[in-house]
Amino acid sequence: MFDVSFSELMLIGVIALIVIGPERLPKVARTLGHLLGRAQRYVNEVKSDIQKEMDLKEIGDIKNQMEDAARSVKSSMTASVDDIKSAVSVDDIKSAVKEPAAALEDSLDEARKALDVKKKDD
């Protein structure tokens, strides 16, 4: 933040020693250190609060985007189902289901026969 070199710090220390005096300098330095520590903690708390608020805003934005996407998917699925319902009659659905169901029944019958033959062989 501030560009202070070691020589500048030494100059400030010597001036402080002359102005404040050797008896009070340690107490003043300790008090100054406590004040700077409090200031740093306060700045860090403010930074973390601001970061939390930004994160909450981002999460809220993501939530809104997800809700919009969910509504969009729901409306498109509802429209698709409505289109299918209007385009296909119940008889078409029954006939479309009968063929795979018959093929499945045939496969099951063959599997049962194979198991019966295997049981008889054992």
SULTA-V566698 format. One record per pair of residues at least 4 apart in sequence whose C-alpha atoms are under 7 Angstrom apart, sorted by the first residue. I is the first residue (numbers start at 0). J is the second residue. Records with the same first field share a line. If there is no record, write none. Layout:
I->J  J
This chain:
3->7  8
4->8
5->9
6->10
7->11
8->12
9->13
10->14
11->15
12->16
13->17
14->18
15->19
16->20  21  24
19->23  24
20->24
23->27
24->28
25->29
26->30
27->31
28->32
29->33
30->34
31->35
32->36
33->37
34->38
35->39
36->40
37->41
38->42
39->43
40->44
41->45
42->46
43->47
44->48
45->49
46->50
47->51
48->52
49->53
50->54
51->55
52->56
53->57
54->58
55->59
56->60
57->61
58->62
59->63
60->64
61->65
62->66
63->67
64->68
65->69
66->70
67->71
68->72
69->73
70->74
71->75
72->76
73->77
74->78
75->79
76->80
77->81
78->82
79->83
80->84
81->85
82->86
83->87
87->91
88->92
89->93
90->94
91->95
92->96
93->97
94->98
96->100
97->101
98->102
99->103
100->104
101->105
102->106
103->107
104->108
105->109
106->110
107->111
108->112
109->113
110->114
111->115
112->116
113->117
114->118
115->119
116->120
117->121
